[in-house]
Amino acid sequence: MTDNGAVLPWLVIRQDEGGNRYRVGRYATRAEAERVADRLDIRGSRQLYVVERVGRGTA
């Protein structure tokens, strides 16, 4: 949950060649998160962009 009360359970995660993972953003819907991940993935970099759902009670 954000400070304004909106629930953003979907994450876009970037994983680099070394296995390091970084949160790119949080989104309200899976479709929105997948659109962002797809746009980033089109750039052709060596990073992997994945969509994950945040479980209840976790960050």
PQR file with spaces between the fields and no chain letter, atoms N, CA, C, O and H, PARSE charges and radii, in Angstrom:
ATOM       1  N    MET     1       0.846   -1.179    0.000 -0.4000 1.5000
ATOM       2  CA   MET     1       0.000    0.000    0.000 -0.0000 2.0000
ATOM       3  C    MET     1       0.889    1.239    0.000  0.5500 1.7000
ATOM       4  O    MET     1       1.932    1.266    0.653 -0.5500 1.4000
ATOM       5  N    THR     2       0.474    2.242   -0.723 -0.4000 1.5000
ATOM       6  CA   THR     2       1.228    3.484   -0.768 -0.0000 2.0000
ATOM       7  C    THR     2       0.705    4.448    0.284  0.5500 1.7000
ATOM       8  O    THR     2      -0.281    4.164    0.965 -0.5500 1.4000
ATOM       9  H    THR     2      -0.374    2.220   -1.253  0.4000 1.0000
ATOM      10  N    ASP     3       1.365    5.581    0.412 -0.4000 1.5000
ATOM      11  CA   ASP     3       0.966    6.576    1.406 -0.0000 2.0000
ATOM      12  C    ASP     3      -0.444    7.106    1.171  0.5500 1.7000
ATOM      13  O    ASP     3      -1.128    7.496    2.117 -0.5500 1.4000
ATOM      14  H    ASP     3       2.165    5.813   -0.141  0.4000 1.0000
ATOM      15  N    ASN     4      -0.882    7.121   -0.097 -0.4000 1.5000
ATOM      16  CA   ASN     4      -2.212    7.662   -0.374 -0.0000 2.0000
ATOM      17  C    ASN     4      -3.294    6.592   -0.308  0.5500 1.7000
ATOM      18  O    ASN     4      -4.451    6.878   -0.617 -0.5500 1.4000
ATOM      19  H    ASN     4      -0.326    6.804   -0.865  0.4000 1.0000
ATOM      20  N    GLY     5      -2.946    5.347    0.094 -0.4000 1.5000
ATOM      21  CA   GLY     5      -3.931    4.305    0.274 -0.0000 2.0000
ATOM      22  C    GLY     5      -4.137    3.404   -0.926  0.5500 1.7000
ATOM      23  O    GLY     5      -4.861    2.414   -0.822 -0.5500 1.4000
ATOM      24  H    GLY     5      -2.006    5.115    0.345  0.4000 1.0000
ATOM      25  N    ALA     6      -3.524    3.709   -2.069 -0.4000 1.5000
ATOM      26  CA   ALA     6      -3.682    2.880   -3.264 -0.0000 2.0000
ATOM      27  C    ALA     6      -2.916    1.567   -3.103  0.5500 1.7000
ATOM      28  O    ALA     6      -1.796    1.545   -2.592 -0.5500 1.4000
ATOM      29  H    ALA     6      -2.936    4.513   -2.154  0.4000 1.0000
ATOM      30  N    VAL     7      -3.537    0.479   -3.546 -0.4000 1.5000
ATOM      31  CA   VAL     7      -2.896   -0.824   -3.481 -0.0000 2.0000
ATOM      32  C    VAL     7      -2.189   -1.072   -4.813  0.5500 1.7000
ATOM      33  O    VAL     7      -2.795   -0.993   -5.881 -0.5500 1.4000
ATOM      34  H    VAL     7      -4.447    0.496   -3.961  0.4000 1.0000
ATOM      35  N    LEU     8      -0.899   -1.371   -4.724 -0.4000 1.5000
ATOM      36  CA   LEU     8      -0.090   -1.616   -5.922 -0.0000 2.0000
ATOM      37  C    LEU     8       0.616   -2.960   -5.768  0.5500 1.7000
ATOM      38  O    LEU     8       1.801   -3.004   -5.435 -0.5500 1.4000
ATOM      39  H    LEU     8      -0.406   -1.436   -3.857  0.4000 1.0000
ATOM      40  N    PRO     9      -0.100   -4.051   -6.007 -0.5600 1.5000
ATOM      41  CA   PRO     9       0.455   -5.370   -5.712  0.2800 2.0000
ATOM      42  C    PRO     9       1.367   -5.959   -6.789  0.5500 1.7000
ATOM      43  O    PRO     9       1.986   -6.999   -6.562 -0.5500 1.4000
ATOM      44  N    TRP    10       1.460   -5.321   -7.946 -0.4000 1.5000
ATOM      45  CA   TRP    10       2.252   -5.892   -9.041 -0.0000 2.0000
ATOM      46  C    TRP    10       3.561   -5.148   -9.205  0.5500 1.7000
ATOM      47  O    TRP    10       3.581   -3.921   -9.308 -0.5500 1.4000
ATOM      48  H    TRP    10       0.957   -4.477   -8.130  0.4000 1.0000
ATOM      49  N    LEU    11       4.660   -5.898   -9.229 -0.4000 1.5000
ATOM      50  CA   LEU    11       6.001   -5.326   -9.363 -0.0000 2.0000
ATOM      51  C    LEU    11       6.589   -5.655  -10.718  0.5500 1.7000
ATOM      52  O    LEU    11       6.327   -6.717  -11.281 -0.5500 1.4000
ATOM      53  H    LEU    11       4.644   -6.894   -9.146  0.4000 1.0000
ATOM      54  N    VAL    12       7.388   -4.735  -11.238 -0.4000 1.5000
ATOM      55  CA   VAL    12       8.267   -5.040  -12.366 -0.0000 2.0000
ATOM      56  C    VAL    12       9.673   -5.083  -11.783  0.5500 1.7000
ATOM      57  O    VAL    12      10.134   -4.129  -11.157 -0.5500 1.4000
ATOM      58  H    VAL    12       7.601   -3.872  -10.780  0.4000 1.0000
ATOM      59  N    ILE    13      10.335   -6.194  -11.998 -0.4000 1.5000
ATOM      60  CA   ILE    13      11.672   -6.434  -11.469 -0.0000 2.0000
ATOM      61  C    ILE    13      12.648   -6.555  -12.632  0.5500 1.7000
ATOM      62  O    ILE    13      12.364   -7.243  -13.613 -0.5500 1.4000
ATOM      63  H    ILE    13       9.960   -6.969  -12.506  0.4000 1.0000
ATOM      64  N    ARG    14      13.791   -5.891  -12.529 -0.4000 1.5000
ATOM      65  CA   ARG    14      14.861   -6.034  -13.522 -0.0000 2.0000
ATOM      66  C    ARG    14      15.923   -6.937  -12.923  0.5500 1.7000
ATOM      67  O    ARG    14      16.375   -6.717  -11.799 -0.5500 1.4000
ATOM      68  H    ARG    14      14.021   -5.332  -11.732  0.4000 1.0000
ATOM      69  N    GLN    15      16.318   -7.949  -13.674 -0.4000 1.5000
ATOM      70  CA   GLN    15      17.394   -8.833  -13.235 -0.0000 2.0000
ATOM      71  C    GLN    15      18.528   -8.727  -14.236  0.5500 1.7000
ATOM      72  O    GLN    15      18.319   -8.911  -15.435 -0.5500 1.4000
ATOM      73  H    GLN    15      15.951   -8.127  -14.587  0.4000 1.0000
ATOM      74  N    ASP    16      19.741   -8.428  -13.750 -0.4000 1.5000
ATOM      75  CA   ASP    16      20.887   -8.291  -14.644 -0.0000 2.0000
ATOM      76  C    ASP    16      21.626   -9.615  -14.800  0.5500 1.7000
ATOM      77  O    ASP    16      21.246  -10.628  -14.212 -0.5500 1.4000
ATOM      78  H    ASP    16      19.911   -8.279  -12.775  0.4000 1.0000
ATOM      79  N    GLU    17      22.675   -9.591  -15.592 -0.4000 1.5000
ATOM      80  CA   GLU    17      23.439  -10.808  -15.886 -0.0000 2.0000
ATOM      81  C    GLU    17      24.020  -11.458  -14.642  0.5500 1.7000
ATOM      82  O    GLU    17      24.203  -12.675  -14.611 -0.5500 1.4000
ATOM      83  H    GLU    17      22.984   -8.768  -16.069  0.4000 1.0000
ATOM      84  N    GLY    18      24.309  -10.677  -13.629 -0.4000 1.5000
ATOM      85  CA   GLY    18      24.885  -11.188  -12.391 -0.0000 2.0000
ATOM      86  C    GLY    18      23.849  -11.736  -11.418  0.5500 1.7000
ATOM      87  O    GLY    18      24.201  -12.198  -10.333 -0.5500 1.4000
ATOM      88  H    GLY    18      24.160   -9.688  -13.654  0.4000 1.0000
ATOM      89  N    GLY    19      22.572  -11.688  -11.797 -0.4000 1.5000
ATOM      90  CA   GLY    19      21.523  -12.186  -10.922 -0.0000 2.0000
ATOM      91  C    GLY    19      21.007  -11.151   -9.934  0.5500 1.7000
ATOM      92  O    GLY    19      20.134  -11.455   -9.121 -0.5500 1.4000
ATOM      93  H    GLY    19      22.286  -11.313  -12.679  0.4000 1.0000
ATOM      94  N    ASN    20      21.535   -9.935   -9.993 -0.4000 1.5000
ATOM      95  CA   ASN    20      21.064   -8.857   -9.113 -0.0000 2.0000
ATOM      96  C    ASN    20      19.679   -8.420   -9.568  0.5500 1.7000
ATOM      97  O    ASN    20      19.417   -8.300  -10.765 -0.5500 1.4000
ATOM      98  H    ASN    20      22.244   -9.688  -10.653  0.4000 1.0000
ATOM      99  N    ARG    21      18.797   -8.185   -8.605 -0.4000 1.5000
ATOM     100  CA   ARG    21      17.416   -7.812   -8.907 -0.0000 2.0000
ATOM     101  C    ARG    21      17.099   -6.435   -8.338  0.5500 1.7000
ATOM     102  O    ARG    21      17.493   -6.100   -7.221 -0.5500 1.4000
ATOM     103  H    ARG    21      19.010   -8.282   -7.632  0.4000 1.0000
ATOM     104  N    TYR    22      16.380   -5.647   -9.129 -0.4000 1.5000
ATOM     105  CA   TYR    22      16.018   -4.283   -8.737 -0.0000 2.0000
ATOM     106  C    TYR    22      14.560   -4.046   -9.065  0.5500 1.7000
ATOM     107  O    TYR    22      14.093   -4.406  -10.146 -0.5500 1.4000
ATOM     108  H    TYR    22      16.060   -5.919  -10.037  0.4000 1.0000
ATOM     109  N    ARG    23      13.846   -3.443   -8.138 -0.4000 1.5000
ATOM     110  CA   ARG    23      12.450   -3.097   -8.400 -0.0000 2.0000
ATOM     111  C    ARG    23      12.410   -1.876   -9.302  0.5500 1.7000
ATOM     112  O    ARG    23      13.013   -0.848   -8.994 -0.5500 1.4000
ATOM     113  H    ARG    23      14.226   -3.151   -7.261  0.4000 1.0000
ATOM     114  N    VAL    24      11.703   -1.993  -10.411 -0.4000 1.5000
ATOM     115  CA   VAL    24      11.549   -0.897  -11.373 -0.0000 2.0000
ATOM     116  C    VAL    24      10.328   -0.055  -11.012  0.5500 1.7000
ATOM     117  O    VAL    24      10.366    1.172  -11.097 -0.5500 1.4000
ATOM     118  H    VAL    24      11.214   -2.828  -10.660  0.4000 1.0000
ATOM     119  N    GLY    25       9.244   -0.722  -10.609 -0.4000 1.5000
ATOM     120  CA   GLY    25       8.036    0.017  -10.267 -0.0000 2.0000
ATOM     121  C    GLY    25       6.965   -0.901   -9.715  0.5500 1.7000
ATOM     122  O    GLY    25       7.079   -2.125   -9.780 -0.5500 1.4000
ATOM     123  H    GLY    25       9.213   -1.719  -10.540  0.4000 1.0000
ATOM     124  N    ARG    26       5.920   -0.290   -9.169 -0.4000 1.5000
ATOM     125  CA   ARG    26       4.757   -1.014   -8.625 -0.0000 2.0000
ATOM     126  C    ARG    26       3.525   -0.539   -9.370  0.5500 1.7000
ATOM     127  O    ARG    26       3.404    0.639   -9.706 -0.5500 1.4000
ATOM     128  H    ARG    26       5.828    0.705   -9.116  0.4000 1.0000
ATOM     129  N    TYR    27       2.599   -1.476   -9.629 -0.4000 1.5000
ATOM     130  CA   TYR    27       1.444   -1.170  -10.461 -0.0000 2.0000
ATOM     131  C    TYR    27       0.187   -1.798   -9.890  0.5500 1.7000
ATOM     132  O    TYR    27       0.259   -2.787   -9.162 -0.5500 1.4000
ATOM     133  H    TYR    27       2.697   -2.433   -9.356  0.4000 1.0000
ATOM     134  N    ALA    28      -0.956   -1.232  -10.215 -0.4000 1.5000
ATOM     135  CA   ALA    28      -2.235   -1.689   -9.691 -0.0000 2.0000
ATOM     136  C    ALA    28      -2.708   -2.979  -10.347  0.5500 1.7000
ATOM     137  O    ALA    28      -3.352   -3.805   -9.701 -0.5500 1.4000
ATOM     138  H    ALA    28      -1.014   -0.428  -10.807  0.4000 1.0000
ATOM     139  N    THR    29      -2.392   -3.154  -11.624 -0.4000 1.5000
ATOM     140  CA   THR    29      -2.864   -4.340  -12.336 -0.0000 2.0000
ATOM     141  C    THR    29      -1.703   -5.082  -12.985  0.5500 1.7000
ATOM     142  O    THR    29      -0.662   -4.503  -13.296 -0.5500 1.4000
ATOM     143  H    THR    29      -1.868   -2.482  -12.148  0.4000 1.0000
ATOM     144  N    ARG    30      -1.913   -6.372  -13.178 -0.4000 1.5000
ATOM     145  CA   ARG    30      -0.898   -7.181  -13.855 -0.0000 2.0000
ATOM     146  C    ARG    30      -0.709   -6.699  -15.289  0.5500 1.7000
ATOM     147  O    ARG    30       0.420   -6.639  -15.777 -0.5500 1.4000
ATOM     148  H    ARG    30      -2.759   -6.842  -12.925  0.4000 1.0000
ATOM     149  N    ALA    31      -1.794   -6.356  -15.962 -0.4000 1.5000
ATOM     150  CA   ALA    31      -1.712   -5.897  -17.349 -0.0000 2.0000
ATOM     151  C    ALA    31      -0.830   -4.654  -17.472  0.5500 1.7000
ATOM     152  O    ALA    31      -0.015   -4.548  -18.388 -0.5500 1.4000
ATOM     153  H    ALA    31      -2.711   -6.404  -15.565  0.4000 1.0000
ATOM     154  N    GLU    32      -1.001   -3.728  -16.550 -0.4000 1.5000
ATOM     155  CA   GLU    32      -0.195   -2.506  -16.555 -0.0000 2.0000
ATOM     156  C    GLU    32       1.287   -2.844  -16.345  0.5500 1.7000
ATOM     157  O    GLU    32       2.153   -2.318  -17.045 -0.5500 1.4000
ATOM     158  H    GLU    32      -1.663   -3.814  -15.806  0.4000 1.0000
ATOM     159  N    ALA    33       1.569   -3.712  -15.390 -0.4000 1.5000
ATOM     160  CA   ALA    33       2.956   -4.114  -15.116 -0.0000 2.0000
ATOM     161  C    ALA    33       3.568   -4.829  -16.318  0.5500 1.7000
ATOM     162  O    ALA    33       4.734   -4.606  -16.645 -0.5500 1.4000
ATOM     163  H    ALA    33       0.866   -4.140  -14.821  0.4000 1.0000
ATOM     164  N    GLU    34       2.794   -5.678  -16.970 -0.4000 1.5000
ATOM     165  CA   GLU    34       3.307   -6.394  -18.142 -0.0000 2.0000
ATOM     166  C    GLU    34       3.582   -5.457  -19.311  0.5500 1.7000
ATOM     167  O    GLU    34       4.548   -5.657  -20.048 -0.5500 1.4000
ATOM     168  H    GLU    34       1.847   -5.859  -16.705  0.4000 1.0000
ATOM     169  N    ARG    35       2.747   -4.440  -19.489 -0.4000 1.5000
ATOM     170  CA   ARG    35       3.000   -3.451  -20.547 -0.0000 2.0000
ATOM     171  C    ARG    35       4.331   -2.735  -20.313  0.5500 1.7000
ATOM     172  O    ARG    35       5.112   -2.537  -21.243 -0.5500 1.4000
ATOM     173  H    ARG    35       1.963   -4.278  -18.890  0.4000 1.0000
ATOM     174  N    VAL    36       4.577   -2.352  -19.062 -0.4000 1.5000
ATOM     175  CA   VAL    36       5.836   -1.677  -18.725 -0.0000 2.0000
ATOM     176  C    VAL    36       7.017   -2.620  -18.973  0.5500 1.7000
ATOM     177  O    VAL    36       8.006   -2.228  -19.593 -0.5500 1.4000
ATOM     178  H    VAL    36       3.942   -2.513  -18.306  0.4000 1.0000
ATOM     179  N    ALA    37       6.917   -3.844  -18.494 -0.4000 1.5000
ATOM     180  CA   ALA    37       7.996   -4.823  -18.668 -0.0000 2.0000
ATOM     181  C    ALA    37       8.260   -5.074  -20.151  0.5500 1.7000
ATOM     182  O    ALA    37       9.415   -5.158  -20.568 -0.5500 1.4000
ATOM     183  H    ALA    37       6.114   -4.163  -17.990  0.4000 1.0000
ATOM     184  N    ASP    38       7.203   -5.192  -20.947 -0.4000 1.5000
ATOM     185  CA   ASP    38       7.359   -5.421  -22.387 -0.0000 2.0000
ATOM     186  C    ASP    38       8.060   -4.251  -23.061  0.5500 1.7000
ATOM     187  O    ASP    38       8.932   -4.453  -23.905 -0.5500 1.4000
ATOM     188  H    ASP    38       6.264   -5.124  -20.608  0.4000 1.0000
ATOM     189  N    ARG    39       7.685   -3.027  -22.695 -0.4000 1.5000
ATOM     190  CA   ARG    39       8.340   -1.846  -23.280 -0.0000 2.0000
ATOM     191  C    ARG    39       9.823   -1.803  -22.938  0.5500 1.7000
ATOM     192  O    ARG    39      10.651   -1.471  -23.786 -0.5500 1.4000
ATOM     193  H    ARG    39       6.976   -2.863  -22.009  0.4000 1.0000
ATOM     194  N    LEU    40      10.153   -2.135  -21.709 -0.4000 1.5000
ATOM     195  CA   LEU    40      11.559   -2.141  -21.305 -0.0000 2.0000
ATOM     196  C    LEU    40      12.330   -3.264  -21.990  0.5500 1.7000
ATOM     197  O    LEU    40      13.491   -3.092  -22.363 -0.5500 1.4000
ATOM     198  H    LEU    40       9.480   -2.405  -21.021  0.4000 1.0000
ATOM     199  N    ASP    41      11.689   -4.399  -22.151 -0.4000 1.5000
ATOM     200  CA   ASP    41      12.326   -5.559  -22.764 -0.0000 2.0000
ATOM     201  C    ASP    41      12.626   -5.332  -24.246  0.5500 1.7000
ATOM     202  O    ASP    41      13.597   -5.879  -24.768 -0.5500 1.4000
ATOM     203  H    ASP    41      10.746   -4.539  -21.847  0.4000 1.0000
ATOM     204  N    ILE    42      11.816   -4.544  -24.918 -0.4000 1.5000
ATOM     205  CA   ILE    42      11.991   -4.262  -26.353 -0.0000 2.0000
ATOM     206  C    ILE    42      13.322   -3.565  -26.621  0.5500 1.7000
ATOM     207  O    ILE    42      13.861   -3.670  -27.722 -0.5500 1.4000
ATOM     208  H    ILE    42      11.027   -4.100  -24.494  0.4000 1.0000
ATOM     209  N    ARG    43      13.844   -2.872  -25.650 -0.4000 1.5000
ATOM     210  CA   ARG    43      15.098   -2.127  -25.835 -0.0000 2.0000
ATOM     211  C    ARG    43      16.273   -3.035  -26.172  0.5500 1.7000
ATOM     212  O    ARG    43      17.313   -2.549  -26.618 -0.5500 1.4000
ATOM     213  H    ARG    43      13.405   -2.787  -24.755  0.4000 1.0000
ATOM     214  N    GLY    44      16.130   -4.348  -25.968 -0.4000 1.5000
ATOM     215  CA   GLY    44      17.164   -5.291  -26.373 -0.0000 2.0000
ATOM     216  C    GLY    44      18.373   -5.357  -25.461  0.5500 1.7000
ATOM     217  O    GLY    44      19.425   -5.838  -25.881 -0.5500 1.4000
ATOM     218  H    GLY    44      15.286   -4.742  -25.606  0.4000 1.0000
ATOM     219  N    SER    45      18.260   -4.893  -24.240 -0.4000 1.5000
ATOM     220  CA   SER    45      19.387   -4.974  -23.319 -0.0000 2.0000
ATOM     221  C    SER    45      19.522   -6.396  -22.795  0.5500 1.7000
ATOM     222  O    SER    45      18.687   -7.252  -23.089 -0.5500 1.4000
ATOM     223  H    SER    45      17.405   -4.502  -23.899  0.4000 1.0000
ATOM     224  N    ARG    46      20.548   -6.646  -22.037 -0.4000 1.5000
ATOM     225  CA   ARG    46      20.773   -7.982  -21.498 -0.0000 2.0000
ATOM     226  C    ARG    46      20.052   -8.218  -20.176  0.5500 1.7000
ATOM     227  O    ARG    46      20.202   -9.278  -19.569 -0.5500 1.4000
ATOM     228  H    ARG    46      21.226   -5.952  -21.798  0.4000 1.0000
ATOM     229  N    GLN    47      19.279   -7.250  -19.732 -0.4000 1.5000
ATOM     230  CA   GLN    47      18.510   -7.420  -18.507 -0.0000 2.0000
ATOM     231  C    GLN    47      17.230   -8.177  -18.811  0.5500 1.7000
ATOM     232  O    GLN    47      16.721   -8.151  -19.932 -0.5500 1.4000
ATOM     233  H    GLN    47      19.157   -6.388  -20.226  0.4000 1.0000
ATOM     234  N    LEU    48      16.725   -8.843  -17.799 -0.4000 1.5000
ATOM     235  CA   LEU    48      15.461   -9.548  -17.877 -0.0000 2.0000
ATOM     236  C    LEU    48      14.465   -8.775  -17.029  0.5500 1.7000
ATOM     237  O    LEU    48      14.768   -8.399  -15.897 -0.5500 1.4000
ATOM     238  H    LEU    48      17.139   -8.864  -16.889  0.4000 1.0000
ATOM     239  N    TYR    49      13.287   -8.538  -17.568 -0.4000 1.5000
ATOM     240  CA   TYR    49      12.239   -7.848  -16.818 -0.0000 2.0000
ATOM     241  C    TYR    49      11.110   -8.835  -16.534  0.5500 1.7000
ATOM     242  O    TYR    49      10.573   -9.458  -17.450 -0.5500 1.4000
ATOM     243  H    TYR    49      13.040   -8.843  -18.488  0.4000 1.0000
ATOM     244  N    VAL    50      10.760   -8.968  -15.271 -0.4000 1.5000
ATOM     245  CA   VAL    50       9.713   -9.906  -14.870 -0.0000 2.0000
ATOM     246  C    VAL    50       8.654   -9.195  -14.049  0.5500 1.7000
ATOM     247  O    VAL    50       8.909   -8.169  -13.417 -0.5500 1.4000
ATOM     248  H    VAL    50      11.196   -8.462  -14.527  0.4000 1.0000
ATOM     249  N    VAL    51       7.458   -9.766  -14.074 -0.4000 1.5000
ATOM     250  CA   VAL    51       6.334   -9.238  -13.295 -0.0000 2.0000
ATOM     251  C    VAL    51       6.075  -10.215  -12.156  0.5500 1.7000
ATOM     252  O    VAL    51       5.981  -11.424  -12.365 -0.5500 1.4000
ATOM     253  H    VAL    51       7.251  -10.599  -14.587  0.4000 1.0000
ATOM     254  N    GLU    52       5.961   -9.670  -10.949 -0.4000 1.5000
ATOM     255  CA   GLU    52       5.682  -10.492   -9.770 -0.0000 2.0000
ATOM     256  C    GLU    52       4.604   -9.818   -8.933  0.5500 1.7000
ATOM     257  O    GLU    52       4.488   -8.593   -8.902 -0.5500 1.4000
ATOM     258  H    GLU    52       6.037   -8.688  -10.779  0.4000 1.0000
ATOM     259  N    ARG    53       3.828  -10.641   -8.262 -0.4000 1.5000
ATOM     260  CA   ARG    53       2.802  -10.107   -7.352 -0.0000 2.0000
ATOM     261  C    ARG    53       3.367  -10.105   -5.934  0.5500 1.7000
ATOM     262  O    ARG    53       3.986  -11.073   -5.493 -0.5500 1.4000
ATOM     263  H    ARG    53       3.923  -11.636   -8.287  0.4000 1.0000
ATOM     264  N    VAL    54       3.142   -9.007   -5.239 -0.4000 1.5000
ATOM     265  CA   VAL    54       3.571   -8.896   -3.847 -0.0000 2.0000
ATOM     266  C    VAL    54       2.549   -9.645   -3.007  0.5500 1.7000
ATOM     267  O    VAL    54       1.346   -9.430   -3.154 -0.5500 1.4000
ATOM     268  H    VAL    54       2.640   -8.220   -5.598  0.4000 1.0000
ATOM     269  N    GLY    55       3.016  -10.521   -2.128 -0.4000 1.5000
ATOM     270  CA   GLY    55       2.104  -11.250   -1.244 -0.0000 2.0000
ATOM     271  C    GLY    55       1.570  -10.356   -0.155  0.5500 1.7000
ATOM     272  O    GLY    55       2.159   -9.322    0.159 -0.5500 1.4000
ATOM     273  H    GLY    55       3.993  -10.696   -2.008  0.4000 1.0000
ATOM     274  N    ARG    56       0.481  -10.746    0.408 -0.4000 1.5000
ATOM     275  CA   ARG    56      -0.107   -9.970    1.523 -0.0000 2.0000
ATOM     276  C    ARG    56       0.862   -9.939    2.695  0.5500 1.7000
ATOM     277  O    ARG    56       1.443  -10.960    3.060 -0.5500 1.4000
ATOM     278  H    ARG    56       0.003  -11.586    0.153  0.4000 1.0000
ATOM     279  N    GLY    57       1.028   -8.783    3.268 -0.4000 1.5000
ATOM     280  CA   GLY    57       1.887   -8.637    4.435 -0.0000 2.0000
ATOM     281  C    GLY    57       3.357   -8.480    4.107  0.5500 1.7000
ATOM     282  O    GLY    57       4.184   -8.464    5.018 -0.5500 1.4000
ATOM     283  H    GLY    57       0.556   -7.953    2.971  0.4000 1.0000
ATOM     284  N    THR    58       3.714   -8.361    2.816 -0.4000 1.5000
ATOM     285  CA   THR    58       5.106   -8.130    2.438 -0.0000 2.0000
ATOM     286  C    THR    58       5.236   -6.779    1.772  0.5500 1.7000
ATOM     287  O    THR    58       4.251   -6.181    1.338 -0.5500 1.4000
ATOM     288  H    THR    58       3.042   -8.373    2.076  0.4000 1.0000
ATOM     289  N    ALA    59       6.462   -6.311    1.699 -0.4000 1.5000
ATOM     290  CA   ALA    59       6.791   -5.003    1.160 -0.0000 2.0000
ATOM     291  C    ALA    59       5.989   -4.681   -0.046  0.5500 1.7000
ATOM     292  O    ALA    59       6.148   -3.606   -0.624 -0.5500 1.4000
ATOM     293  H    ALA    59       7.262   -6.797    2.051  0.4000 1.0000
